[in-house]
Amino acid sequence: MINAIVLIQAEAGAIPEIAQEIAEIDGVTEVYSCAGDVDLIALVKVPSHEDLADLVPSRIGKVEGVLNTDTHIAFRSYSKRDTEAAFSIGLDD
């Protein structure tokens, strides 16, 4: 699976509606509104790079009110939750 973080600049007056529409796109796992240089952050999980290459410009980028996107592909996870899950595979409690 390919994990990516998509930083999104959006029209200020429609951020909640834009966020909701993006959240409903297959492959988008979470959408956050935030302060700072971007308006929304979408977390994306797709099977392949080709799927990501299609999802961002063809789906997220086409949502009315999206002004710009900046995509960051994740190479490796260092979260405690992911590490614990990896080591508990196949173990019974």
C-alpha positions as CSV (number, residue, x, y, z in Angstrom):
1,M,0.0,0.0,0.0
2,I,1.1,3.5,-0.8
3,N,0.5,6.1,2.0
4,A,0.5,9.8,1.1
5,I,-0.2,13.1,2.7
6,V,-1.9,15.7,0.4
7,L,-1.7,19.3,1.4
8,I,-4.6,21.2,0.0
9,Q,-5.2,24.9,-0.5
10,A,-8.9,25.6,-0.9
11,E,-11.4,28.5,-1.2
12,A,-11.8,29.8,2.3
13,G,-15.6,30.1,2.2
14,A,-16.2,26.5,1.3
15,I,-13.6,24.6,3.4
16,P,-16.1,22.3,5.3
17,E,-17.9,21.3,2.1
18,I,-14.7,20.8,0.2
19,A,-13.3,18.7,3.0
20,Q,-16.4,16.5,3.1
21,E,-16.4,15.9,-0.6
22,I,-12.7,14.9,-0.5
23,A,-13.3,12.6,2.5
24,E,-15.9,10.7,0.4
25,I,-13.3,9.8,-2.3
26,D,-12.2,6.2,-2.3
27,G,-8.6,6.0,-1.1
28,V,-8.9,9.1,1.2
29,T,-8.8,7.8,4.8
30,E,-8.9,11.1,6.7
31,V,-9.2,14.9,6.0
32,Y,-8.3,17.6,8.5
33,S,-8.8,21.3,8.4
34,C,-5.8,23.1,9.8
35,A,-4.1,26.4,10.4
36,G,-0.9,27.4,8.6
37,D,0.1,27.4,5.0
38,V,-2.6,25.0,3.8
39,D,-6.3,24.7,4.5
40,L,-6.8,20.9,4.4
41,I,-4.6,17.8,4.9
42,A,-5.8,14.6,3.4
43,L,-4.3,11.2,4.3
44,V,-4.5,8.8,1.4
45,K,-3.9,5.0,1.2
46,V,-3.9,3.4,-2.3
47,P,-2.6,0.1,-3.7
48,S,-0.1,1.6,-6.2
49,H,1.7,4.7,-7.4
50,E,-0.5,4.7,-10.5
51,D,-3.6,4.9,-8.3
52,L,-2.1,7.8,-6.4
53,A,-1.1,9.5,-9.7
54,D,-4.8,9.2,-10.7
55,L,-6.4,10.1,-7.4
56,V,-4.7,13.4,-6.7
57,P,-5.1,15.3,-10.0
58,S,-8.2,13.5,-11.3
59,R,-10.2,13.3,-8.1
60,I,-9.0,15.6,-5.4
61,G,-7.7,18.3,-7.7
62,K,-11.1,18.3,-9.5
63,V,-13.2,19.0,-6.4
64,E,-14.7,22.4,-6.9
65,G,-12.9,24.9,-4.6
66,V,-9.6,23.1,-4.5
67,L,-7.0,25.6,-5.6
68,N,-3.7,23.7,-5.2
69,T,-2.4,20.4,-3.9
70,D,1.1,19.3,-2.8
71,T,1.6,15.5,-2.3
72,H,4.1,13.8,-0.1
73,I,4.6,10.1,-0.3
74,A,5.4,8.2,2.9
75,F,8.3,5.8,2.8
76,R,8.2,4.3,6.3
77,S,6.0,4.6,9.4
78,Y,7.6,5.2,12.8
79,S,4.4,5.4,14.8
80,K,4.2,3.2,18.0
81,R,0.8,1.9,16.9
82,D,2.2,0.6,13.5
83,T,5.3,-1.0,15.1
84,E,3.2,-2.8,17.8
85,A,0.8,-4.1,15.1
86,A,3.6,-5.4,13.0
87,F,5.1,-7.4,15.9
88,S,1.7,-8.8,17.1
89,I,0.8,-10.4,13.8
90,G,-0.1,-14.0,14.4
91,L,0.1,-13.8,18.2
92,D,-2.9,-14.6,20.4
93,D,-3.7,-12.6,23.4
